Amino acid sequence: MKVPRKILPAVAVLLLLAAALLWWLPARWALPLLQPSLHGLRLQQVGGTLWDGRAEQVQTPAGRALGRLQWQLSRRALFGQVDLQVDFDGPSFGLRGHMRKLPANQVEWNDLQAHADLTALADPRIRLPWGQPRGELALDARHAVLQAGWPLALQADWQWRQAAMHMKSGDAALGNLHGTLAAQGGVIHAQWQDDGQGPLRTTGDLQLSPLGWRLGAELQARQDDPALSRWLAMLGKPDAGGTVHVERKGGLAASSIMGKNAR
């Protein structure tokens, strides 16, 4: 059946209007469609468009305010090519970077910067054997490829400022630590050392995969600090020079897989 010629202009106008609406779709109109993918997070005071938008407040399912979100989404997403620039700023956590969706359910991040206030994010219900971390953790990742949240490839630097471990007997101040993070083939390799001026002298190396982990570290107090001494005693007995040597491993492949990927 042929479409009458007088209807064709009306159809063309409707298509143009639909395309224009999609091209400049307000973010608040698209929010109901995006909500299922936010894992319970709620966006408040949404403005801008779907492609260049902002939320003045991001809330947890319980209503706790987390921070402010801005994003830029490429219109290539209409063709299945997700390309996103995101900037999240909050009092306890911040993140900015460029994300691109890859085949096989992988996600690529470039120029990723993140920081977290470990004191504010600490959950008192979680008890760790060596205490609760305190201080600010900052990450600068040049490149990362994730699958199901696990890094398959990673190149990053990190800093732990005003590091401390919170215990019932008091906080053990560790100073400022910094190091590198790398991942290849799903095995993460982290190295660290202190800044040379804090209360703790330390170097360390951690290798981690879904199948196992291995930790090696040397720690020594630079000054007489009872809280730090008690914390170090939890890790092991110092040698004649006062250095505590930590060697730990676990998992199914702590020796075989980790040994192959050690530097």
N, C-alpha and C positions, 0 to 999 in steps of 0.2 A: 504494500500500500504506500502510495506516494504522499509525502507531507505537503500540504498546500503551501504555495510560495509565500503567501501573506503571513504565515505562521513562523517562517524561518527567521525573520528579523527579531521577533519576540524571543525565540529560543536562543538566538545569539546574544541578545541583551541579558537574558537570564544567566547564561553561562559566564558572561563577562562579570556580572554582578557577583556570582558565586565565587569566581576566581579572585575578584578583588576582596571579597570578604575573607577568604581563606588567606590571602596574601597579607592582609592587615588585621588578622583575627585578634581581638582583644584577649589578653591573658585570662581575665576573669571569666570570659565565656568558655574558654578551654579547660578551666580548672576542674570541673566535674569529670572530664575525660582523663585528666592526669592523676586525680586523687588515688585511684587504685594502685598506682605504681610508686606512691610515696611512702608505703609501709607504715601508715598510720600518722605520719607527720601532716600538720595542717598549715596551709599558707594563708596568712591574713593580710588585708590591705594590699591586694594584688593590683598592679598597674602595668601599663605598657602593653605590648603585644605578645603573642605566643613566641615570637621570634626574638624579641628584644624586651624583656620584661623584668619585673622586680616584685618581691614580696617584702613589705616592711617588717614583717614578723613571721618567723617560723616557730611553730609550737609542737611539742610532743603530744601524744594521745592524751596525756594527763593534763595538758594545758600549760606546761612549763615553757616559757619563752626561751628560745635558743639563739636567735640572732636575725640578721637581715640577709636576704638573698637577692642577687642579680644574675641574670643569665642572658646569653646570646646563642640562639639556636639557628643553625643554617637551614634555609628552606629546602636544602637537598634532603632533609628528613622526610619530605613528601614522597621521595623516591627510595626510601629505606636507608639513606646514608646519614646516620646520626653524627653530627659534628657540633659540639657544645662547648662554649666558654662559660665557666661558672665562677662566681665570686660570693662566698659566704663569710659573713663577719659576725662573730658573736663574742660575748664576754669570756666564755670558757673554751671556745673552739673556733677556728677559722680555717678556711680552705679556698684556694683559687687555683685554676688551671684549665687546661684545654683537653677535653675528652672526645674520643672518637670510637665508635663501635666498629669492631672487626668481625669477620666471619667466625664461626665455631663458638659463638657466645663469649668472645673475648672483648676486652675493653682496653684501649690504649690511652694513657695519660702523658701529656708533655707539659714541661714547665709547671709542675705541680708544687705548690707551697702550702704547708699546713702547720698549724701550731695548736697546742692544747695545754690548758691549765690542769695539770694532773691532780692538784689539790681539790679543785672545784668538781672534777669529774669522778673523784673517788667514790666508790660504793662501799659503805661500812659493812654491808652484808657479805662482801667477798673478803676472805681472810687468806693472805698469802704468807708462806712460811718465812720469808725474809722481810716482811713488813709491807706497808703501802707506799708506793712511790709518790713523792711530792716534787713540786717545781714545775717548770715550763718545758715542754718538749716541742722542738721545731724540726720540720722536715723540709728539705729542698730536693725534689726529685726531678732530674732532667728528663727521664724517660721511664715509663713503667707499662707493662702489659699484664693485665689481670684476667684470670678465668675463675669464675665463681668466688671472687674476692681474694684469690691467692695469686701472688706475683709469680709469673713465669719468667719475666725479665724485669730488671730494675737497676737503675743507677741513681744513687741519692747520697746526700750528706745530711747529717742530723746533729742536733745539739740538745743537750739536757742542761738547762740553766737552773742555778740554785737547786741542784739535785739534793734530795734527802729521802730517807726511808723512815716512815712513821711507824713507831712501835708503842706498845703500852708503857714501856719504861721511858719513853721520850723519843724525840726525832734525832736521827743520826744524819748530820750534814755531810754531804759528799763533795760539794763544790760544783764546778762547771765541767761537764764532760762533752766530748764531741767525737764523731766518728763517721764511718761510711756504711752504706747498705748496698749490697749488690745481689742480684738473683740471676740464675741461669739454669734452665731446665727444671724450674720449680724448686730449686734449692737456694735458700736465702743465706747470705754470708754477711755478718755484721762484725765490725771492728770498732774499738773505741779506746780512748785515753783521756786523761785529765788535762787541764790547761796549764799545769805546772805550778799553780799558785794556791790551790785549795787545800782543805784539810786532808784529802785522800789522794795518795799516789796510786794510779791504777792503769793497767792496760788489759784488754780482753778481746775475746774472739768467740762468736756464737755462730753455729751452723744449724740450720733448721729446715726440715722438709716435712711433708705430711706423714712421712714414715718414721721420722726420728729426729733427734737433736743432740748436739754436743756443745758444751760450754767449757772454755778455759779462760782463767783470769788470774791476775796477780794484784793484790791490794795491800797497801801499807799506810798507816796513819802518819801524817807529817807532824802532828802535834798531839799533846795529851788531851783527849776528849773522851770522857767516860761513856757517853752515848755511842760514839763511833766505835770505841773499843768493845762494847757489848755487842754491837751489830757484827763486827768482824769475828768475834768469838763464835757467833752462830754459824759462820761460814767454814771455819776450820781453825786448826792450831797454827800459829805463826812459826816460821823457821827461826834460826838463830839470829837472822837479821831483822826480824819483825815483819816479814812479808807472809801474807796468807795466800796459799796457792789453791785455787779452786778448779777442780776437774769433775764435771758432771756430764752424764749422757743418759739417754733414754729412748725408747721406741724400738721398732723392729729392725731399723737399718741405721742405728746410731754409729756403728763402726764402718760397715761396708760402704754405704752410700755417702756418708759424710767424709770418709777418708778419701774417696775418689774426687770430691769436690773441694777439698781443703786447698788453701793457697800456700 
